[in-house]
Amino acid sequence: MQDYNYVWADCFEITLELSCCKYPPTSELQQEWENNRDSLLAFIEKVVHIGVKGFVRDAVTGAGLENATIVVAGIAHNITAGK
């Protein structure tokens, strides 16, 4: 699903593994959160503003442009603007 969303929906997803145990017991979930909370929050703070965000507008009229392709030199993945 991550690859599909990246290619077709311009959405970058990640998976975070908190433990080597796929199904930790309910009694251990609070401790897993406490063990990883600071790292998760630091990661979110780091990556939340990386990338491109905003609106694609016509230079003359200022009207929004749908389906505009955004190309960045050196990056082989173009982004298409939404509505």
N, C-alpha and C positions, 0 to 999 in steps of 0.2 A: 504494500500500500504506500510506503514511503516513496518508492521510486515513481509510482504512478502519480502521486500528488506533486512531486517535484517537477516532472516533465509536463503534465497536463493541467495542473491547477496552480502552478507557481507557488506552491506551498512547501516549505522545507520542514520536515518532521524529524524528530530524533527519538531514539529509545534510550532510556537510562536504566541501567541494571544496578539495583541497590544491594543485591546480595547474590551469592552463588545459588541460593535456594529459590527455585521457581515459584513455589507456593509456601511462603513462610507461615507458620502458625499465627493465628489471630493475636495470640498473646505476645508475639514478638514485633508486631507492626509499629507500635508506638516507639519502641527502641530503635527500629530501622529508621523511622522518621527523624528521631533525635540525632542519630549517627550521621545522617546525610543532609539535614536541613540547611546548615550554614553553607555547605558546598553547593547545594541546589540554588539557593538564593544568590550566591556569588556568581554562579553561572548565568542565571537569568539577568542579573545586573550587567554582566559583561556583554551579552549577545543581544539584548533587547533593542539596542540602537544601531547595530551593525547592519548595513545593507542600504537599500534604496526604498524610500517611501514618499508618498505624495501624490500629486495629481498631474496628469499629462494634459496640457491645455494648448489650444491654438494660440500662436504668438500674436496674431492680430486681434482676434475677437475675444480671446480668453475663454472660449467655450471648451468644455471637456471633450477629449478625444477618446472614443471607444476603440478597443482592439488595436491600439498603437503598439508597435513593436519597439522595445527598448533594447539597444545593442550596446554592449560595453566592450571596448577593445581589450583583447587578451582573455576574455571569458567566453567560453564556447556554448553558453546557455543563454538564449535571449529570453526576455520577459515580455509578456503581452498584457497591456493595461486592461482593466475591467471596464465596467460601465461607469 
